Amino acid sequence: MIKAGIIGSTGYAGQELVRLLLQHPQAEIVWYGSRSYVDHKYEEVYRNMFRIVDSRCLDDNMEELSKQADVIFTATPQGLCASLVNEEILNRAKIIDLSADFRIKDVKVYEKWYGILHKSPEYIPEAVYGLCEINREDIRKARLIANPGCYTTCSILTLYPLVKEKLVNPHSIIIDAKSGTSGAGRGAKLPNLFCEVNESIKAYGVTSHRHTPEIEEQLGYAAGEEIRINFTPHLVPMNRGILATAYADLKPGVTEEQVRAAYEAYYGQEYFIRLLGSGVYPETRWVEGSNFVDIGFQLDERTHRIVALGAIDNLVKGAAGQAVQNMNLLFGLPENTGLQLVPVFP
């Protein structure tokens, strides 16, 4: 059995990790970490865990946790994992960090967009960006995984084959994305109160959202050059889900068949990516509670642009599910172990 510890188990992504790992046939949770609920019973924090989890919440002592666990998940705010990690810990346990601490390779870019000083930049070069469908082989050999963000997972996977195969002009990309309110975390914030979000939709982080450099960096690797995009996220009054609608100029002569072939070449054998094809558009309700990514597209002959659309559950494929997928790769298990989740509807 893989012994797993979670620091930040009482946030939304942390609780989703608990839910998934409890059902994993090869994993055992040995540490329910939390700064806010130390010594509280986990079932008191999340009543859905009543008579399922009897453990009490522990602290964020990664040093001690690394002596007990094979893998440590850090579902914490930016800066915490970087402040705790060290060589001894990495030699004892694998780390899958769900924050942004090791996602961006240029530490100056990280510090600019996140507004904090990086506490362990020496580990950035070895951290592997944990997008399994793209970096699978590097993930298998890693000690430290930078689990991608939710918007970034949806956006990158939706666009990657188009950029990699040079079917679009990468400098023309515009991404319009919508997310449910769980993406903002469980902390009490005025903008996330029911009366503030119900019956409304709003853009936020316009030209300044922190996932922008992450998307640019990863798509830049695919394009083979530095790129700049427009990324605008929106908050919608639902619990879960992300829908990313991406627009890009097609290269001259690109046909629908070439686009379809590119998606099939990269994702045709991927368990978690469901290709809907041309003219069929993903909806968040069809991926809720699952680790699936649904992708569709439409060519616009009038403007010679493509509209590519992707949908995920932000807490599963956008956070906890992807982290478990990474864990499976690290420990040589089939990638979908414990993640064969049928989407929940209605």
ZIVEN-V373409 format. One record per pair of residues at least 12 apart in sequence whose ideal C-beta (glycine too) atoms are under 6 Angstrom apart, sorted by the first residue. I is the first residue (numbers start at 0). J is the second residue. D is the distance in whole Angstrom. If there is no record, write none. Layout:
i/j/d
I/J/D
I/J/D
This chain:
i/j/d
0/27/5
1/25/6
1/26/5
1/69/5
1/330/6
2/27/6
2/29/5
2/68/5
2/69/5
3/20/6
3/26/5
3/28/5
3/68/6
3/70/5
4/29/6
4/30/3
4/64/4
4/68/4
4/71/5
5/32/6
5/72/5
6/32/4
6/59/5
6/73/5
6/75/6
7/74/4
7/75/4
8/31/4
8/32/6
8/33/6
9/33/4
9/36/5
9/44/5
10/74/6
10/185/5
11/181/5
11/185/5
11/314/6
12/74/4
12/97/6
12/318/4
12/319/5
13/74/4
14/45/5
15/314/5
15/319/4
16/72/6
16/319/4
19/319/6
19/323/5
22/337/6
23/337/3
25/332/6
29/67/5
29/68/6
30/57/6
30/64/5
31/54/5
31/56/5
32/57/5
32/59/5
33/56/4
34/59/6
36/56/4
37/56/6
37/58/5
38/55/6
39/56/5
40/55/5
41/54/5
41/56/6
61/83/4
61/88/6
65/88/4
65/91/4
65/92/4
68/92/5
69/92/6
70/93/5
70/326/6
71/92/5
71/94/5
72/95/5
72/322/6
73/96/5
74/97/5
75/98/6
77/98/5
77/99/5
77/113/5
78/115/5
80/96/4
80/98/6
80/100/5
81/100/4
81/117/6
81/118/4
81/119/5
82/118/4
84/119/6
89/142/5
93/329/5
94/143/5
95/144/4
95/146/6
95/322/5
95/325/5
96/145/6
97/146/5
97/318/6
97/322/6
101/123/6
101/126/4
101/145/4
102/145/4
102/213/5
103/212/6
106/120/4
108/212/5
112/209/5
112/212/5
122/143/6
126/143/5
126/145/5
127/141/4
127/144/6
128/145/5
129/144/4
129/145/6
129/146/5
129/325/4
130/147/5
131/324/5
132/269/5
138/325/6
138/328/5
139/328/5
144/325/5
146/321/6
146/322/5
148/210/5
148/213/6
149/182/6
149/241/6
149/313/4
149/317/3
149/318/6
150/176/5
150/210/4
150/232/6
151/210/5
151/213/5
151/214/5
152/317/5
153/241/5
153/243/4
153/309/5
153/311/5
154/174/5
154/214/5
154/243/5
155/217/5
156/292/5
157/243/6
157/245/6
157/294/6
157/307/5
157/309/3
158/245/5
159/221/6
160/261/4
160/262/5
160/265/4
162/218/5
162/221/4
162/222/5
163/221/4
164/261/5
166/250/6
166/253/5
167/247/4
167/249/6
168/248/4
169/222/4
169/226/4
170/226/6
171/247/5
171/248/4
172/228/4
172/247/5
173/229/5
173/246/5
174/230/5
174/243/6
174/245/5
175/231/6
175/244/5
176/232/5
176/243/4
177/233/5
177/235/5
177/242/5
178/241/5
178/313/6
179/237/4
179/238/5
179/239/5
179/240/5
180/196/6
181/238/6
181/239/6
181/314/6
182/313/5
196/236/5
197/236/5
200/233/6
200/235/5
201/234/6
202/231/6
202/233/5
204/232/6
205/231/6
208/230/6
208/232/5
211/230/5
215/228/6
239/287/6
239/312/5
239/314/6
240/283/3
241/311/5
241/313/5
242/283/6
242/310/5
243/309/5
244/308/5
245/307/5
246/304/6
246/306/6
247/305/6
248/304/6
249/303/5
249/305/6
255/277/6
255/298/5
262/274/5
270/335/5
271/290/5
271/291/6
272/292/5
273/291/6
273/293/5
274/294/6
275/293/6
275/295/4
277/296/6
279/295/5
280/295/5
280/308/5
281/293/4
281/295/5
281/308/5
281/310/4
283/310/5
285/342/6
286/310/5
286/311/6
286/312/5
286/342/5
287/312/5
287/342/5
287/343/5
288/342/6
288/343/4
289/340/5
289/342/4
290/315/5
290/316/5
290/320/4
290/338/5
292/309/6
292/311/5
292/316/6
293/310/5
294/309/5
295/308/5
320/338/6
323/338/6
